[in-house]
Amino acid sequence: MLCREVQNYISTAKGLPFFYVVGDEDYGLVLEELKQADISIVRMSDLCFKEDKFPSVDELVDFFRTSDVDYRDNKFVVVGLGEYLALRGSAIADKELHRLKNTTLGNARAILLLRGVSEQATRIIRNDNKMLDQQRAYISVNPLTNISITNIPSDVGLVAETGVKHLLRALEDGAIGNVYASTTLVLDSALFPVRTHSGAYSVVKLLVESFTLDGKLGTEEQWQHLLKDLSKCSKNIRSVFDKNGIEERIADDLYLAVSGMEYQNWLVFLYFKLNAEQIQNSYLKLVVNETLNFEDFKTNLIVKITEISHNDQRFRQLYDERKKLLKGFPEEDIAIFVKANESDTKESIYRLTDNTLLEKKATVKWITRNGFSEAISYVYPALDAYLKKYIFNCPVLASELTEYFDSYKRQKVSNRISDDFAILVEKYASGISYAQLPTRDNAIKAIADKNSAYLYWIDALGVEYLSYITALAKKRGLSIHIDIVRSDLPTITSINKQFYEQWTGGKKYKEEQLDNIKHKDKGGYFFTDDEDPIHIPAELKVIENALNRAAMELGLHNCKSFVIASDHGASRLAVIKKQEVPYETDTKGEHSGRCCKAFEGCDVPYKVEDNGFIILSDYGRFRGSRPANVEVHGGASLEEIVVPVITLTLKKQVGVQITVIHPENIIANRHNGVTLDLYISDVESADNISLVMEDKLYLGKSEDGTHYTFWLKDIKRAKTNPYTADVFDGADLIGSVSFKVRGKTATVKDDFNFGDEF
């Protein structure tokens, strides 16, 4: 109900305005009661002649002075005046209220509903006894307001109508609390708390709860785009991320998420920054926390690891998690890392991965310049498997081939020929009886059930890859049998392809890529362009693909056995030797000079004559043939002659259990070595179970097919750390065991421990 003072004022013209001081609590109620009393509303917002221009008090006064013409309609309530004066500040509010207090109205009656200037209005009222005596003022019990203004730019899309006119209209309609507005007018003196946000970032920070990220993380354009998204998603940034498909699993395909400078790529970065503490990948978390702007994010993902020493206790975890993150990144991006990684040679090997061919080549190059490192085992596991010493288990030349090819592989990867190996090559070139090895063609003929066999010819596959092939077969669950055989001389395809042409069994296929890589232009590798053995990763990839093909064909039961065979091997060392035989011939050198048509009177010291050719058995080459690209064949070095015939089959789907029996009783004997007893639950070749430890092979003996005894005659001393050994079923690597060897003295002391007796 209207207060008595207002009721009296309405009923009798006073000639001067009525000051009605209200607060938020009673503003709406008082206004509604005045409407019901048929009092017309005058809005200050209607006196704004432009959308973003303050209203004119002069216009209000003129309106009053012309309002008593119609005596029946000259009762008014002015709304928005107090709020307008509050926006202008205390000085203007005092000035205009003093002016309006004494403004003559004639017969008109004007109630000034004043909110927001209670202090100024109350002071004027109490200092003017006439106003109280004439009952031209009323102060509500609670004249306080909690209005605050948040002024934001017009282009962020969060305020439907911009300008001070629309702000005043909202206040006239009874808005309380924080009111959003968009005005260019200066509100520095306002009596309301005013927060002016000059950029999109500032508004984002205002809207998103607990948003503490720095504005430098994005550009003005990016923050504006985010604001538009926020306005469409109820100001909920989580909904913005959902709308753009950004969630926890975004790290699973990080390349697509961060490759680009588009808004969505930036959103991914913002998502990570907001959720840094919840990131499970420790490397990603480190990068996110230490990246200060979006432009550096992708680069930091790639190169941040170069700032961390491999001796740091966090390194391996960070390395492994970075490798997983960057799995899908292309070489053009990884090139940035490879270049940055060159700065610290001693550390660089530890940071490379096998994710890309570029890094694999970089690993090989590092070895050629710095030697071998223990880091290769995790940096490039395929190369580590290739370099692992393969213990030949063939009826003849087993120990000779084991030592030769172990050394050959290391010479090949390090890209140099040691003096010791050069002597070994000459020794074998002048007399090793490789003729003792069976021929490849006889091994192919001996294959049982050829109709169910798939013959897969890998051109130029030598025995140097057997340790790698064995590891791949184990990983893919394949059983492997290997025959070590020899090619016909000279080691050229035309002399050694009959096994394939005369195959009368099942399907067959010739894989030429390995041979192309070694010495054909289409292989893409040229010794004249880069003398380092950077072709090795491509070679290993060809072999991996072959084992994958074998696993697929066998798994689909397209064949019962998958036979990998080769026409010849190849020599890398004959290329890097750069040794041209100083001998004029009347025929032209062939296959990079490794052989030539036979002629009379040739007195080259290291040669073999066969099939109408003179074949060099050391690393020389006859003149007249162009140098090989990166590897060569046609000669009679062991790596060119000795080839494998590999038979792959599916393993029985039985988990093999290998257990050390009585591990506490493994005691070193300086005369007899160590006896090791193993239980092996399931085997294919009970008479060919072997154990390889410290590059030595030991055959097992068994009476029941499950319990095997190995005499480790070379282990004659106890060792603090456990020994580790690989267990083979024929050529199959079926598992490994670890055991400790105790000394005899320690055992005696343990047996005669008098501490319990006394």
PyMOL commands that set and color helices and strands:
alter all, ss='L'
color gray80, all
select helices_A, chain A and resi 4-11+24-36+44-47+57-65+71-73+81-88+90-101+118-126+129-133+154-156+164-172+200-207+215-217+220-232+237-243+248-258+263-274+276-278+282-290+294-307+315-325+331-341+345-351+357-370+376-379+381-387+398-414+419-429+434-436+440-445+450-452+463-475+493-495+498-501+513-519+521-523+536-555+573-576+638-641+663-665+744-751+754-756
alter helices_A, ss='H'
color red, helices_A
select strands_A, chain A and resi 18-21+40-43+75-79+109-114+137-139+148-151+178-181+194-196+453-458+478-486+508-511+561-565+579-580+589-590+595-597+607-610+613-616+620-621+642-650+658-660+674-680+689-693+696-702+707-712+723-729+732-739
alter strands_A, ss='S'
color yellow, strands_A
deselect
rebuild
show_as cartoon
